[in-house]
Amino acid sequence: MSNAIFLPGLSTLADSYDVILCDIWGVVHNGREAYVRSCDALMRFRRKGGTVVLVTNAPRPFPPILEQLERLKVPRETFDKMVTSGDVTLGFIEQRGNAPLYHIGPERDLAFFEILREQTGLNPPMVGLETADYVICTGLFHDERETPDDYAASFEIMKRRKLDFISANPDLVVHVGDKELYCAGALAHRYEEMGGRVFQAGKPFGPIYERALKLAAEVRGGPTDKSRVLAIGDALRTDIKGATDQGLDTLFVTQGIHRAELHPSGGRELGPFDVDAYKKMITAARLNPRAVMQELAW
């Protein structure tokens, strides 16, 4: 059973922390619009002297994500710095130099490779599966109509050729408004089940947290004790587990990816919070967030 605090607002805990590592999609916005109360809470935390680093499993490096936040009207004052799993993925590619790769992902993610060229000077050729040295996955080619089942033939070729699979986004699914779409993590999971070797760039894995804490240290002029860092997220498998594994306190936002289980309503509106479902969920996941809120607010 959870001993988490059900917070009326972030202000209840704010004085206990100097740094917040905050997820974006599901906490700060839903893919269509910013959550005004969430942005306000993070801005208030910063005004009190806190530092906010946004940490996201977005498969692209941070510049396009900054543009997306601007389009969604997330105030720039909401955060100090940002790190994406795409940023971490750049490091994985750098280690392989100009080895030919096969890219799985939508056309909009090709900006990733433009940023790679700008930041590193590398320009690895993108080739077919039969000649690639490894695979980079930033998502599904057509995430609004495809599922992992559509990639069975590609997985067979990858497995036969023993190709490494680098997932730029460990998330399994994401909500865009009221739609649920598969992410790169769902393909990585399927390939791993087949015995393929997978490298994950984002949460819940360590490299993205190391980078986030380094950015926070740059803002604050030195490292912050982990006991003074709070991680906020809506996904148990990535946000909460990843931060817990790093020894950080966590705040679990329930209106995001787990909303169907935790706020069942039978309709498009969120139903009341199901405490029993929550207890079963975190017991099964063997996780225990410090605090819980339906939505992030001050």
N, C-alpha and C positions, 0 to 999 in steps of 0.2 A: 504493500500500500504506500502511496506517495505521501511524503510529509511536506510537499511543496506549498508555498504561500500562494494563495489566490489573490493577486494584487488588484487593488482598485486603480492603481496608476504607478508608473515608473518612479514617480517622486518618492514613493515609499522606500525604495532601495537606493536611490541615486547617490546619496552621500557615502554609500559603502564602496563606490567604484570610481576609478579615474578614467577608465577606458571601456568603451563598448565596441564589440565586434558584432555588427548587425547584418543579417541577411537582407536581401533586397526584395526579390519577388515573393509575395505572400506576406511580407511584413511592411515594406515601404510602399509597394504598389501591387496591383493585380494584373499587370500587363496592359491595362487599358486606361487606368487613372491612378493618380497618387492617393495614398491614404493620408488625408490631411492631419488627422490626430496623431498618427505615427510620426510624420515629419515634424510636427510641433513638439512632440516629446523629445526627439533627438536634438532639435535646436535648443530647447530649454536645458538639456543636459550639457550641451556645449557652452551655453551662456554661464553656467555654473563653474566652468573651468574644465569640464570633461572633454575627452577626445573621442571622436566617432570614426571608426574605419568600417566602411561597407565591405562585406566579404561575400562574394557571389559565385555560384557555379556557372555563370554565363561563359559560354565557350569562346567568346571573343575577348581580346585584350581590352583594357578599360576605356580607351577613347570612344568607341561607338556606344558603350554603355552610358558614358557621360551624356552623349547626345540623346540617347533614349530617355534618360531621367529628365532632361530639359524638356523634351516633347511631352512627357507625362506631367510636367509642372511640379516636379520635386524640387523644392528650393535648394540652391547650391549651399546654403547655410546649414543644411541638414547634416552634413558630414565634412570631415577633414580630408580623408584619403579613401581610396578604393583599391581593392585587389580582386581580380577575377581568376577563375580557373584557366581562362585563356592566357593570362599573363604567365601562369605557371607552366602551361603547355609550351609556350615559347622556349622555355628553358629545356624542356625535353627534346624539342626539335634541334636546338643548338648543339646538343650532345651528339646528334647524328649528322650534323653538317648538311651537305647537299645531297644526301642519299635520296633516291626517288621514293615518293610516297603516293598512296592512294587516299583520296579524301572522300569521306562520307559526311554529307551535310548539305544544308540548303544554300542556294546561291548567295543569299545575304551574308553568309559567313565567309565568303571569299575575301572580305576585307581583312580577315585574320592574316592572310598570307601577304597582303600589302604591308601591314604593320610589321610582319616578320622581316620583310626586305628592308623597310625603313630603319628598324631598330638594330638589326644584326648584319645586314648585307647579304644574308643567305637567300638563295632562290632555288630551293629543291624542286625538281621537275615533278609535276603531278601526272601520274601514269595509271594504267589499268592494273587490276589485281594480279594479273599473271606476270607483271614485270616489276611491281612495287617491292621495296625492301620492308615496308611497314605501312600501317594504316593509321590515319588521323581521323577521329570522328568528332565532329562538332554538333551532330544532331542527325535527324533523319532527313532524307532528301525532300520529302513532302510530309511534314509532321501532322498536317491536318487530315490526311487520309491514309497514312501508312502505319503499320505496327511492326514490331520485331519479326513477326512471321514472314514479312515480305523480304527479309534479308537472308533467308535460309540458304539459298544458292551461293550467295557471297560468303557466308560463314564457312561453307564447305570448302570453297577455294582457299580461304584464309587458313583454315585448319590444315589442309593438305600441304600448303606451302609454309606452314609454321610462322605466319606473320604476326608480329607484335601488334597489339591494338592499343593505341593511346586515346583515352577518352577525355575530351576537353570539358566534359560536364558529367559528373557522377550522378546527377539527379535522374531518377527513373521517369518521373512525370512532372508536368508543370500545369498550373491552371491559367488559362487566358480568359478572363471573364468567367463564364460558367462552363467553358470547355476544358477538358483534360487531354493534354497532348504528351506523347512519349518524348523522352530526351535521350541524349547519347548514352547515359548510364544504363538505360534499358537494353540497348544493343550490346554494351560491354558485358552486362550481366549474362545475357544469352550466350555470348561467345565464350565467356569464362566457364559457363556450365558445360560447354562442349569440350573443355580442356585447353582452350586458347589462353595465351599469356596476355594479360591486360595491365596497363599502367593508367592510374587515375590521377588527374591533376588537382582536383578541388576537394571540397569537404566530402567525407569526413577524414581525409588524409592529411598528414602533418605538414607538408610543404606550404600549403596555402595559409596555415595559421602562423608559421614561422615568418612568412612574408608580411602578414597583417601586423604582427607584433613589432616587426622591424619598422614598418611605416609609422606605427603609433609612437615608437621611440624617437623617430625623426621629428615628429611634431612636438613631442614633450621635452626633447633635449636629453633623453635617457630612457632606459628600460623601465617598465612598470612591473611591479610584483604581480604574479598571476592571481593572487588573492584579491587584487583590486581591478580585475578585468571581468566583465560580464559579456557573455555571448548570447545574442538574441536570434531566434529562428523559429520557423514553422514546421520543419521536417525532422522527425526523430532520427531517421536513418543517417542523415547528413549533418544538419546543424547541431542537434543536441548530442548525438554520439561523438561527432568530431571534436566538439569543444570539451566534452567530458573526458575524452581520451587525452586531451592536452592539459587536463587539470584545471579547467575553467568552470566557474559557475555559469548556469544557463537559465534563460527565461524563455519559456515555450509559448508561442502564439498559436492559438487553436483554430483561428478562422482560415488558415491557409490550406496546406496540402491535405491535412487530415480532417477537413471540415465535414465531409460526408459521414465519417465515423463518430465525430465528437459533437456535431450539431445536426443530427438527423431531423429532417423536417418533411421529406417527401415532396418538397417544392424547391423553388430557386432561392427562397429566403433562408437564412440560417435559423435553425431551431435552437431551443435552449441547450446549454452545455450539459452533456451526459457524463456525469461524474463517474459512474460505474464503468462506462466504456473507456474513459481516460485511465482509470486505475488498471484495467485489464491490459490496455495498450502499453503502458510503461512497464508493467510487470513482465509482459512478454518480451519487450525490448531490453529489459534489464537496465533501465535508465531511470534517473530520478532528478528532474529539473529542480532548481532551487525555487523557481516561481513560475506561475502560469497566468496568462491573460488571454481573453478572447481576441483583442486587438491591442496593439501597442498604443498607449496613451499616457499623458503625463499625470 
